[in-house]
Amino acid sequence: MTTPQEWVAGARPRTLPAAAAPVLVGTGAAAELGEARIGRALLAAGVALALQVAVNYANDYSDGIRGTDVDRVGPMRLTASGAARPSEVRRAAFAAFGVAALLGVWLVALSGAWWLLAVGAVAIVAAWFYTGGRKPYGYLGLGEVGVFVFFGLVAVLGTTYTQAGELSWQAWVGAVAVGLLACALLMVNNLRDVPTDALVGKRTLAVRLGEHRARRVYSAMVIVPVLLGAVCSAGSPWALLVLVLLAPAIVLAVVVQLGARGRALVPVLAGTGMLELAFGVLLGLGLAL
């Protein structure tokens, strides 16, 4: 029987900042417009967190039944390790998708923006087919596109719109920055798995670019967002708070550029997640102030 600790590990906690950061930035942008609503922000956070957990379980299931996760370094794989039956992991993914959908409907009802239900439905479909289905787009090197769109643009702008009913240029810049950081999280995760992914035919962007170029792209993905956050200071001077993250971003980039591999990239994955969360906190606070 799968233990609670194994289910928590299978949910990949290190990736959860990717869900919280966009809500923080989106709420900060709404506050900058004078329309922050804490209740709706909490609902948006619930949607994002449930969707992230659902994606992680869905990937665990889909990669596990394909045999992609047989020889991996990093977080526990419930399906591949045999800790849980594939059907159990699939049900866990669907349950998390269901929670995300229910909270999303509640949020949309409060905001009155019913067209966002279609956006939410597309997000759930995209989450499943990242590694699910016959031709998962994550195996074609398009995973970063999905992450940028849904955990960057949609998550930040959706949070702002459901609170303020409009969007500012700061919300757009923040959405691009958060999207890049979310892509960095995926890139370092895939960089760690390049050897095994290449063997099983999983053509992630890291595999397609090759390790050298993938490391350079990762570095840009963690440094450029900090600079974009500072751009928001043109309308909100407190947004310059994000510049304190330039040093840790550079440290992460240097570690990756020096050739960290395998288990040495696990702390980088955690550090990237914390960088994204800190970015969300500081830019959200800067916009609100």
C-alpha positions in Angstrom: 0.0 0.0 0.0 1.3 3.4 -1.0 2.2 5.6 2.1 1.2 9.2 2.5 4.9 10.2 2.3 5.2 8.4 -1.1 2.1 10.2 -2.4 3.6 13.6 -1.3 7.0 12.7 -2.9 5.1 11.7 -6.1 3.4 15.1 -6.2 7.0 16.6 -6.6 6.8 19.4 -4.0 9.9 21.1 -5.6 7.7 22.1 -8.6 4.9 23.7 -6.5 6.4 27.2 -6.5 5.6 27.2 -10.2 1.9 27.3 -9.1 2.2 29.9 -6.4 4.4 32.5 -8.1 2.0 33.5 -11.0 -0.8 34.0 -8.5 1.4 36.3 -6.4 2.5 38.3 -9.4 -1.1 38.4 -10.8 -2.5 39.6 -7.5 0.2 42.3 -7.2 -0.7 43.5 -10.7 -4.4 43.6 -9.6 -3.4 45.6 -6.5 -1.4 48.0 -8.6 -4.7 48.6 -10.5 -6.5 49.1 -7.1 -8.5 45.9 -7.4 -6.8 43.2 -5.4 -9.3 40.6 -3.9 -7.8 38.2 -1.4 -10.6 35.6 -1.7 -10.3 35.4 -5.4 -6.5 35.2 -5.1 -6.8 32.3 -2.8 -9.1 30.5 -5.2 -6.6 31.2 -8.0 -3.9 29.7 -5.9 -6.0 26.6 -5.2 -6.6 26.2 -9.0 -2.9 26.6 -9.8 -1.7 24.2 -7.0 -4.3 21.5 -7.9 -3.4 21.8 -11.6 0.4 21.5 -10.8 -0.2 18.4 -8.6 -2.5 16.9 -11.4 0.2 17.5 -14.0 2.8 15.8 -11.8 0.7 12.7 -11.2 -0.4 12.6 -14.9 3.3 12.7 -16.0 4.1 10.0 -13.4 1.4 7.8 -14.8 2.0 8.4 -18.5 5.8 8.2 -18.3 5.6 5.1 -16.0 3.4 3.0 -18.3 5.7 3.9 -21.3 8.7 2.8 -19.4 10.3 6.2 -19.6 10.9 6.5 -15.9 12.5 3.1 -15.3 16.0 4.5 -14.8 15.7 8.1 -13.5 17.5 10.3 -11.0 15.5 12.7 -8.8 12.0 12.7 -7.3 10.2 9.4 -6.7 8.2 7.9 -9.5 5.1 6.2 -8.1 4.3 4.2 -11.2 7.8 3.2 -12.4 8.9 2.3 -8.9 5.9 0.1 -8.3 4.9 2.0 -5.1 1.5 2.6 -6.6 -0.6 0.9 -9.3 -0.9 2.9 -12.5 -4.7 3.1 -12.1 -4.2 4.6 -8.7 -1.9 7.3 -10.0 -4.2 8.0 -12.8 -7.1 8.4 -10.4 -5.0 10.7 -8.3 -4.3 12.9 -11.3 -8.0 13.0 -12.3 -9.0 13.9 -8.7 -6.6 16.8 -8.7 -7.9 17.9 -12.1 -11.4 17.8 -10.6 -10.4 19.9 -7.7 -8.8 22.5 -10.1 -12.0 22.5 -12.2 -14.3 23.0 -9.3 -12.2 25.8 -7.8 -11.9 27.3 -11.3 -15.7 27.4 -11.8 -16.1 29.1 -8.4 -13.5 31.7 -9.3 -15.1 32.3 -12.7 -18.6 32.6 -11.1 -17.3 35.3 -8.7 -15.6 37.3 -11.5 -18.4 36.9 -14.1 -15.8 36.1 -16.8 -17.5 32.9 -18.0 -15.3 32.7 -21.1 -12.5 31.7 -18.9 -14.1 28.3 -18.5 -12.9 27.5 -22.0 -9.4 28.6 -21.1 -9.5 26.4 -18.0 -10.7 23.4 -20.1 -7.9 23.9 -22.6 -5.4 24.1 -19.7 -6.6 20.7 -18.3 -6.4 19.1 -21.8 -2.9 20.5 -22.3 -1.8 19.3 -18.9 -2.9 15.7 -19.7 -1.5 15.5 -23.2 1.9 16.9 -22.1 3.0 13.3 -21.6 -0.4 11.5 -22.1 -2.0 10.2 -25.3 -0.5 8.7 -28.4 1.6 11.7 -29.3 2.4 13.7 -26.2 3.8 17.1 -27.1 6.2 16.9 -24.2 8.0 14.2 -26.2 8.3 16.5 -29.2 10.2 19.3 -27.4 7.2 21.5 -27.0 6.8 21.1 -23.2 8.3 24.6 -22.5 5.7 26.1 -24.8 2.9 24.6 -22.8 4.5 25.6 -19.5 5.1 29.2 -20.7 1.6 29.6 -21.9 -0.3 28.0 -19.0 1.9 28.5 -16.0 3.1 31.9 -17.1 0.7 33.9 -19.3 -2.6 32.2 -18.4 -1.9 31.9 -14.7 -0.7 35.5 -14.2 -3.1 37.2 -16.5 -6.0 35.0 -15.4 -5.3 35.9 -11.8 -5.2 39.6 -12.5 -8.3 39.6 -14.8 -10.5 37.7 -12.3 -9.8 40.3 -9.7 -9.5 43.6 -11.7 -11.5 42.9 -14.8 -8.6 44.4 -16.9 -4.9 43.9 -17.6 -2.0 46.3 -17.2 1.4 46.2 -19.0 3.0 45.2 -15.7 0.8 42.1 -15.7 2.0 41.2 -19.2 5.6 41.7 -18.3 5.2 39.8 -15.1 3.5 37.0 -16.9 6.4 36.6 -19.4 8.9 36.7 -16.6 7.1 34.0 -14.6 6.6 31.9 -17.7 10.3 31.9 -18.3 11.1 30.9 -14.8 8.6 28.0 -15.0 10.3 27.0 -18.2 13.6 27.1 -16.4 12.2 24.6 -13.8 11.2 22.3 -16.6 14.5 22.8 -18.5 16.7 21.8 -15.5 14.5 18.9 -14.8 14.8 17.7 -18.4 18.5 18.5 -18.5 19.0 16.1 -15.6 17.2 13.4 -17.6 18.9 14.0 -21.0 20.8 10.7 -21.1 17.8 8.5 -20.2 15.3 10.6 -22.3 17.4 10.3 -25.4 17.6 6.5 -25.0 13.8 6.0 -24.8 12.9 8.5 -27.5 11.7 11.3 -25.4 12.8 14.3 -27.4 12.5 17.1 -24.9 13.8 20.6 -25.7 16.9 19.8 -23.7 17.5 16.7 -25.8 16.9 18.5 -29.1 19.2 21.4 -28.1 21.9 19.2 -26.7 23.4 19.7 -23.2 25.6 22.6 -24.1 22.9 24.8 -25.6 20.3 23.7 -23.1 22.5 24.9 -20.3 22.9 28.3 -21.9 19.1 28.5 -22.5 18.5 27.6 -18.8 20.9 30.5 -17.7 18.9 33.0 -19.8 15.6 31.6 -18.4 16.7 32.4 -14.8 18.5 35.8 -15.4 16.2 37.5 -18.0 13.1 37.3 -15.7 14.8 39.2 -13.0 15.6 42.0 -15.4 12.1 42.0 -16.7 10.8 42.3 -13.2 13.0 45.4 -12.8 11.4 46.9 -15.9 8.1 47.0 -14.0 9.7 49.7 -11.8 8.9 52.2 -14.6 5.3 52.1 -13.2 6.0 50.7 -9.7 9.4 51.7 -8.2 9.1 49.1 -5.5 9.4 46.4 -8.3 13.2 47.0 -8.1 13.1 44.7 -5.1 13.4 41.8 -7.6 17.0 42.8 -8.3 18.1 41.2 -5.1 17.4 37.9 -6.9 20.1 38.6 -9.6 22.8 37.1 -7.4 21.1 33.7 -6.7 20.0 33.6 -10.4 23.6 34.0 -11.5 24.8 31.3 -9.0 22.2 28.8 -10.4 23.3 29.7 -13.9 27.0 29.2 -13.1 26.4 25.8 -11.4 24.6 24.6 -14.5 27.2 26.1 -16.9 30.0 24.3 -15.0 28.4 21.0 -16.0 26.4 19.8 -13.0 24.8 16.5 -14.0 22.5 13.8 -12.5 22.0 14.2 -8.7 24.0 17.4 -8.7 21.1 19.0 -10.6 18.5 18.1 -7.9 19.5 21.0 -5.7 19.5 23.2 -8.7 15.9 22.1 -9.4 15.0 23.0 -5.8 16.9 26.3 -6.1 15.1 27.2 -9.3 11.7 26.6 -7.7 12.6 28.8 -4.7 13.9 31.5 -7.1 10.5 31.5 -8.9 8.7 31.7 -5.6 10.9 34.5 -4.3 10.3 36.3 -7.6 6.6 36.0 -7.2 6.7 37.3 -3.6 9.0 40.3 -4.4 7.4 41.4 -7.7 3.9 40.9 -6.3 4.8 42.9 -3.3 6.6 45.6 -5.4 3.5 46.0 -7.7 1.2 46.1 -4.7 3.2 48.8 -3.0 
